[in-house]
């Protein structure tokens, strides 16, 4: 992965880390923000989770088809970039105190309506841009690294920010900015290193990676030298006698059939020095053996 698929490995790592930090950091601190800054009891925080979950589901369901219709690269760039932008706007509104628990939930639902499609595209990208022999390895590696960097470190960072400023909104806003930067970097990585995979088979998309020519694999867009062409326009097939209307010694265009093995044309075949083709077997018969023995006796 680090040699033959260096560019694609960097792309997969950027997408997985960004979505894991963005998604898990905000999701696991959702109830803490509601309780600490809006006074929502912990027992009621689950009710505010319902719009959040609805936004996640509808985003993947409604935007998922566009990744095939519009294209992988433009949609991944758009969803990652738009998710970061919407979170930045939400963070500013949160910082200035312009939101309450309801509007904060609606803003987060809108953010994750787009971010859920972006997160899904990260798994999609990693699973289809590598060939079969390293596909399972790439999925496990990037999932593990992305979860470790984004899914573990992200909630720890946000938890520390919440404890550092129990009444200040600025540390939380800085955490949002970190997530925005990661999503922006992932969007740029997709624009530079992304693979257009829509409408193609998996092995065509996987190709040879960044150095497919060295591995003997066919890369997308790589041309190959054409092989020898067969002129089928002037090709003629030999037709059996029964198909050719019972006319012996003719093929479909009226040309003579080449003599069979063990035969030779007689001197009377009009096209080969005479008339009809006389069959002479290359296998000696009993009569031929008797004639040969008589000639040997006369010679002795």
N, C-alpha and C positions, 0 to 999 in steps of 0.2 A: 504493500500500500504506500509506503513512504518513498519508493523509487519509481515504479512504473506508473503510479496513479497519484503523484504528489499533488497536482492541482485539484483533482477531484476529492482527495482526502482533505485538503484544506477547506474546500467548499462544504463538504459534509460536516466537518468539525465546527465551522462557523455557524451553519444553520442549526445544528443540534444544540450547541452551547447557548446561543442567543435565545432560542425558543424555550429552552429549559429554564434559564434564569428569569426570563420575562414571565413565563407562565406560572412556574412553581413559586417564585418569590412573592408574586402578588396573590396567588390563590391561597397559599398557606398563611398569609398575614391579613387576609380579608376580614376575618372576624375580629382580629385585634384592632385594626383601624376603626371599624364600626364601634367597638366598645370604648376605645380610648378617646376618640375625637368626636363621636356623635352620641355617646351614652346609650348605645343599643345593648340591652342585656344579652348575655351569652346564650340564654335559652331561646331568644328570638332571632339570633343571627342566621339560623337556618332558613327563615322565611326570606331574608334578603339574598340568600344563595340561589333561590329559584330563578329569578331573572338572569342571574349570572350563568347558570347552567343552560337556560334557554338560549342565551346568546351564543354560547359555545356550540350547542347542537345545531342551531340554524345556520351559523356561519359555515361550518363544514358541509352541511347538507346543500345549501344554496350556492355557495361559491365553489364547491368542489368540481362541478361540471365545467366551469370556466377554465380549469387547468388543462383540459383536453381541447376545448373549443378555441380559446384564445391562445394558449400556449403555456408551457411550464415556466420559461424564463420571465416573460412579462408579468405573469400572475404572482410568482414568488417575489420578484422585485417589488411589485405593487403592495402585496399583503404585508411583507416585512416592513417596508417603508411607511405604509399607512398606519400600521399598528403602532410603530414608534411615534409617529406624529400625533395620533389620537391620545396616546398615553401622555405625551408632553403637554398637550392642551388640558387634559384632565388634571395633571399635576399642578399646572399653574392655577387652575380654578380651585383646587384643593389648598394650595399655598395661600391664596388670598382670602380663603374662607367663603367662597361664593357658593358652596355646595352644602346640602344637608344629607342625611342618610339615604333619602330616596333618590335625589339627583346624583349622588355619588354612585349609587348602585346602577342607575341607568347609564351613566358614563362608562363605568367598568363593563357593563354588558355590551355596550357599543364597541368598546375597545376589543373585547374578546370575541365579538362576532367576526372581526377580521383576523384577530390573532389565532383563533382556533384553526382557520384554514391555513395560515402560515405554519403553525406547528405541525399540522398534518402533512404539509408539503415537504417538511424536513425529513420525516420518515420515508415518504414516497421517493424523494431524491436519492437518499442513501441506498434504498433497496433496488434501484434500477440503473444506476450509473456505473456499477461495477459488474464484471463478468461473473459467470456462475461459479468459477473455482474460488473466488474470494468474496462472493456476495454475502454469505452467512457470517464470515469473519468481519467484514466491514460493518454490517448491521450491529453485531454485538459490541465491537470496539467503540463505534461512535455513540451508540446508546449508552454504554457504560461511562464513557468520558463526558458526554453531554449531561448525563444525570449527576455525575460527581461534581462537575464544575457549576452547572446551573441549578440542578435540583437540590443539592446539598448546601453549597456555598451561598446560593441566593437567599433562601430562608434565614440562614444564619446572619447574613449581612443585614437583612431587613429587621430581624429580631433585635440585633444590636442597635440599629438606628432607632427603633421604638423605645428601647431602654435608655438610650443616650438623651433623647429629648421627649420625655413623657407628655409634655404640653406644647412642644414646638413642632411645627409642621415642616420646617426646613429639612431636617434629616431625612424624612420620608420622601420629600420632593427630590433630594439628591439621589436617593435610591431609585426613584423613577427615572431620573436622568441617566443613571448607569444602565438601566434596562433599555432606554431609548438609544443610547450609543451602541450597545450590542446589536440591536435590531437594525440600526442603520448600517453598521459594518457588514452584517450578514446580507443585507440588500445589495450593497456594493459588490460583495464577493459573488453573489449570484449573477449580477450583471456582467462581471468580468469572466467568471469561470463556469457559469451555468451551461447545461446541456439541454438542447431542444429535444425532448423525448416524446412529445405528443404524436400519436398516430404511428408509432414505430414499435417493432418487436423489442423485447428486452435485450437480446444479444446484439441487435443492430445499435441500440443506444449504448450498451456497454462497450462495444468495439474493443479497441486495444488500450483505452485509457490515454495517458499522456505520452506514452512511448510504445504504441501498438505496433509500429513497424519493427521495433527491436524484438518484440515478443512473437512476431509472426502472426499477429492478429490483424483483422481488417478494421480500420478506423472509419468512422462516418466521414464521408466525403472523399475517401481515399480511392484513387483510380487504379485499376489493374490493367496490365497489358492484355489485349484481346488475344484469344487463341486462334488457331487456324480456322478459317471459315469453309464450310462445305457448300458447294454450289448445288443447291437442291433444285434449281430451275431446270437444269439439263440432266438431272439424274434420271436413269431409266431402270426400271425393275424388270427382272426376268419373270415371265409368266409361264406357268406350266402348260403342257400341250393341251390338257383338257380345258383350260381356261381360254387358251388362244384359239378356240374354235376347232380343235382337232387338227390343226395344220402343223405338222411336225417340222421341227427345226426352225421356228420363227418365234420372235418375242414381240412385246406389245407394240413396237414401232416397225415391225416388218424386217428387223435385222436378224441375222442368223444366230442361233443359240450356239455358244462355244461347245465343242465336242466334249463328251464326258470322259472321265479318266479311263484309260485303257482302250480308247478308240482313236482312229485316225481317218481323215477324209479319203475317200477313194478317188481314183483318177477321173471318175465320171461326174464328180460334184461340180455343177456349173459355177459356183462362187468360190470353190476351193480347188479347182482343177478337175471337176467331174460332175456327176449328177447326184445320186443319192449318197447318203452317209452310211457306210458299211460298218456295223459294229464289230469290233474285234476284241475279244476279251483278253485281258492280260493274264488270266488264270488258265494254265494248260489243262486240257481235257484228257480223257482216256485215249481217244483217237490220236491226239497229238503225241502222246507218250509212245504209242505203238509205232507211229511213223518215225519218230526219233530213234527208236531201237533198231528199226530196219535199216536206217541210214548208217548207223554205227556198225552193223554187221557187214554191210556192203563195203564200208571203208576199210575194215580189217581184212 
